[in-house]
Amino acid sequence: MNRFLRFKLQHLGCLVIGVFGLVVVYIYLLPVDKSSPSLFVNTSTSVPLGLYHMTKVSDLKRGDVIRLCLPEALNRFAIKRGYLRQGVCPGGATRVGKPVIALHGDTVVVTEKAVQINGSDMLEVPVSMHDRRGRCLANAIGIHILAPDECFLISTHHQLSYDSRYYGPVPCGGPPYYILTKR
């Protein structure tokens, strides 16, 4: 292959990769509302890396992966510690995407080694007392009975995820909810 053709192909490849990168960044940075695309690129460790389809639903089920804003105080803390990136949520953090393991009326028992839902379903997810930098972590060890519009979020994908093991139940907001499905 001659030099000129190789040079053109290299430039074309760089252009394609660059455009793809810009599209991914564009999709990632858009807020979730009526004008947003239904695709979401997950780069966090809470759920597997990849492209997700966002769907609005009127009710949540256990096992749904929800994308939402945490309460403002949690967001400020998570930004300060580096657990979440900057975003559009109150407190300045990005939305989180995490699996819902419990909803209104469910009883969740958090121990140092596991989380139990309604006396039977057991997730072996330890609660760390310190983060990766050795800083003390609050935790939600104890019994939680979820109120209306509350949910309990646990990442079963990454054991060090900052989730409800540390901050307890969170408001899930109201319908519509945004759930994620891997594409």
C-alpha positions in Angstrom: 0.0 0.0 0.0 1.4 3.4 -0.9 2.2 6.0 1.7 -0.4 8.4 0.6 -3.2 5.9 0.9 -2.0 4.7 4.3 -1.9 8.4 5.5 -5.5 9.0 4.3 -6.7 5.8 6.0 -5.0 6.8 9.3 -6.7 10.2 9.2 -10.0 8.7 8.3 -9.7 6.3 11.3 -8.8 9.2 13.7 -11.8 11.2 12.4 -14.2 8.3 13.0 -12.9 7.7 16.5 -13.0 11.4 17.3 -16.6 11.7 16.1 -17.6 8.6 18.1 -15.9 10.1 21.2 -17.8 13.4 20.8 -21.1 11.6 20.4 -20.5 9.6 23.6 -19.5 12.7 25.5 -22.6 14.5 24.2 -24.9 11.7 25.3 -23.2 11.4 28.7 -23.4 15.1 29.5 -27.1 15.7 28.6 -29.5 16.0 31.5 -32.3 13.5 31.6 -35.5 15.2 30.6 -37.9 15.3 27.6 -35.2 16.5 25.2 -32.6 14.0 26.2 -31.8 10.9 24.1 -32.8 7.6 25.5 -29.2 6.3 25.6 -26.8 6.6 28.5 -23.2 5.6 28.6 -22.2 4.2 32.0 -18.6 4.7 33.1 -19.1 4.2 36.8 -18.5 0.9 38.6 -22.0 0.6 40.1 -23.2 -1.3 37.1 -21.3 -2.9 34.3 -19.6 -0.5 31.9 -21.5 0.0 28.7 -24.3 1.6 26.8 -27.7 1.6 28.5 -31.2 2.5 27.2 -33.2 4.8 29.6 -36.9 4.2 29.9 -39.5 6.2 31.8 -41.7 4.0 33.9 -44.6 4.7 36.2 -43.6 2.2 38.9 -40.4 0.6 40.1 -39.8 -3.1 40.7 -37.0 -4.8 42.7 -34.2 -5.5 40.4 -34.7 -2.4 38.2 -31.6 -0.3 37.7 -32.7 3.3 38.4 -30.9 6.5 37.5 -31.6 9.3 40.0 -30.2 12.2 42.0 -29.3 11.4 45.6 -30.3 13.9 48.3 -28.4 17.2 48.3 -26.4 16.5 51.5 -25.3 13.1 50.2 -24.2 14.6 46.9 -22.1 17.3 48.6 -20.4 14.7 50.8 -19.8 12.4 47.8 -18.4 15.2 45.7 -16.1 16.3 48.5 -14.8 12.7 49.0 -14.5 12.0 45.3 -17.2 9.2 45.2 -19.3 11.0 42.6 -18.4 13.3 39.7 -19.7 16.9 39.2 -23.2 16.9 37.7 -26.6 18.6 37.5 -28.2 17.2 40.7 -28.7 19.3 43.8 -25.4 19.5 45.7 -23.5 19.4 42.4 -23.2 15.7 41.7 -24.0 13.5 38.8 -27.0 11.1 38.9 -26.3 7.6 40.1 -27.3 4.4 38.4 -27.9 1.6 40.9 -30.0 -1.5 41.3 -33.1 -1.3 43.5 -33.2 -4.1 46.0 -36.1 -2.9 48.2 -39.1 -0.6 48.0 -41.9 0.8 50.1 -42.9 -1.6 52.9 -39.8 -3.8 52.6 -37.6 -4.5 55.7 -33.9 -4.3 55.0 -31.4 -5.5 57.6 -27.8 -4.3 57.1 -25.0 -6.1 59.0 -21.2 -5.8 58.6 -21.2 -8.8 56.2 -24.6 -8.9 54.4 -27.9 -7.2 53.5 -31.1 -9.1 54.1 -34.4 -8.2 52.5 -37.7 -9.2 54.1 -36.1 -11.9 56.2 -35.1 -14.1 53.3 -33.2 -12.6 50.4 -29.6 -12.3 51.4 -26.9 -10.4 49.6 -23.4 -11.0 50.7 -22.1 -7.5 50.4 -19.8 -6.3 53.2 -19.9 -2.9 54.7 -16.5 -1.3 54.9 -15.7 0.9 57.8 -13.1 2.9 55.8 -12.9 4.0 52.2 -10.0 3.3 49.9 -8.1 6.3 51.3 -8.5 5.1 54.9 -11.2 7.7 55.8 -14.0 6.6 58.1 -17.3 5.8 56.4 -20.8 6.2 58.0 -22.9 3.2 57.5 -26.5 2.1 57.6 -26.0 -1.0 59.8 -29.4 -1.7 61.4 -33.0 -2.3 60.4 -34.7 -0.2 57.8 -38.5 -0.3 57.0 -38.9 1.6 53.8 -41.5 4.4 53.7 -43.5 5.4 50.6 -41.3 6.8 47.8 -38.1 5.3 49.4 -35.9 2.7 47.8 -32.7 0.9 48.9 -29.9 0.8 46.3 -27.1 -1.8 46.3 -24.5 -2.4 43.6 -24.0 -6.1 43.3 -21.5 -5.4 40.5 -18.8 -3.6 42.7 -18.3 -4.4 46.4 -16.8 -0.9 47.1 -19.7 1.0 45.6 -21.0 4.0 47.6 -24.7 2.9 48.0 -27.4 2.4 50.6 -25.2 0.3 52.8 -23.6 3.6 53.7 -26.4 6.1 53.5 -29.6 4.0 54.0 -32.8 4.3 52.1 -33.2 7.3 49.7 -36.1 9.1 48.1 -36.8 7.5 44.7 -38.8 10.6 43.7 -42.1 10.0 42.0 -43.1 8.8 38.6 -41.8 8.8 36.0 -38.8 6.9 37.1 -35.8 6.4 34.8 -34.6 2.8 34.6 -31.6 1.5 32.7 -31.4 -1.5 30.5 -28.0 -2.7 29.1 -27.7 -2.6 25.3 
